[in-house]
């Protein structure tokens, strides 16, 4: 079935992928990062993200207007592992948006955490849309398919970065198909992975 908005989208996807990752970035760009999803994806691929290198990759090839990192936090445990990362990101060029996660005990007595940042991410991305030519979404959450459609209707080209190289894949197939460009995070490991000392 042809795309009613852009019948040449499939050809454009192949063309951009043939250009190589860094040549695909141009114009005004925003990065929208689903923090827990990106971390889980990198972990599934066996590496950690170097957030300094991530910024450098996009700043060197485009006009990076904003890099926004979304993360749920648990108030009493916030200081443990996430707080240093959030502070570093906040001081080094990222806009950090957090949401307090709710902890509860389910019917079986297991402690659960609920802290979905999807609504905040979608609203922020839609607010940024009028200022950018491209948006890069670091998430594989298929719930963002409608967000990608809404951004495309506003004339924004959307690249989604996640992975199909893990078992199971970390991206929903609907989201991958909807994106103008899909890039497997495994292909960016050498550019975005943290160097081991």
Helices and strands as residue ranges (DSSP letters): H 9-19, G 22-24, E 28-34, H 35-44, H 51-59, E 63-73, G 75-77, H 82-91, E 95-100, E 102-105, E 111-114, H 118-128, G 129-131, E 134-138, G 142-144, H 145-153, E 157-162, H 173-178, E 181-184, G 185-188, H 189-192
